[in-house]
Amino acid sequence: MTDHRKNKIMVVAYPNQGQINPSLRFANCLVKLGVDVTFCTTVSVIQRMQATHHGLTFAPFSDGHDDGQQSTTTFQQLYSDFATNGVYAVKEIISSAAATGQPFDDLVYTSAVPWAAKVAHAHNLESTLLWCQPASVLDIYYYYFNGYEELISCNNNNPTFPINLPGLPSLTIADLPSFMLSSCPKEHKFVMDFIKDHVDALKIFPRILVNTFDELEIDPIRAIEKVVMLPVGPLVPSEFFEGSGPSNSSFSCDLFEKPIEDYIKWLNTKPKSCVVYVSLKGLLIQDLTQPKATNRCAEST
């Protein structure tokens, strides 16, 4: 008898804006191809979904921060709680699916979720990294842990020091991710630990889906011989290709509080060129020097 069971894939996404929306849109692409997709992330994210995502099965779990990140919670604590609770939740979901005779065929996990690859491997399940940043950034991290750590670490306080990595254009220390630099705050240096976990996981399953496309990064996509990068981008709302902005029915999730009043109307009441927009770090909490630096910039504008 022919087995007509749908392919079944679990997507495990880190709960921040830059991971959730691309992974949701990737999941939507799979659903359109007839794949049975289970989307796993935290309760706090699922509660903020803007629309019903037809065809997706959601598997939320509590990371201990169901009301969102508090100002007193460090990023390291938030990440640790997510990993600890996430490992248990993903194990349970995989085991339950197998017990009902509907096992998963693959597990796709986003950046900052390297532990998901280990859980999949322990359950004899293949896994694939969905990298939501440029391929060139992943290349840099990979080379750092494969032969270039000493060179970069010994010169990470010299922004003009040249760094030449295979398959990438000429770089300087200033071009590298801030986590590699001497100026990186001590409380954020742990990020390199889970980046290393990502690189190590690629030794088991060297397959990466990247939110990019050939015309943008043709050389970085092929820079590393030991891994296979498959461009699946750009993972943006389809309305952008049609010349309009994203609608309320888009596969998306807004993790930020929206203003009660229409800020566009407020902006329209102001004289031209009198409003300055400032954006600071999308992932980590501001350090104590940032508000002061912002004030100085505002005063000098």
Secondary structure, 3 states (H helix, E strand, C coil): CCCCCCCEEEEECCCCHHHHHHHHHHHHHHHHCCCEEEEECEHHHHCCECCCCCCEEECCECCCCCCCCCCCCCHHHHHHHHHHHHHHHHHHHHHHHHHCCCCCCEEEEECCCCHHHHHHHHCCCCEEEEECCCHHHHHHHHHHHHHHHHHHHCCCCCCCCEECCCCCCCEEHHHCCHHHCCCCCHHHCCHHHHHHHHHHHCCCCCEEEECCCHHHHHHHHCCCCCCEEEECCCCCCHHHHHCCCCCCCCCCECCCCCCCCCHHHHHHCCCCCCCCCCCCCCCCCCCCHHHHHHHHHHHHC
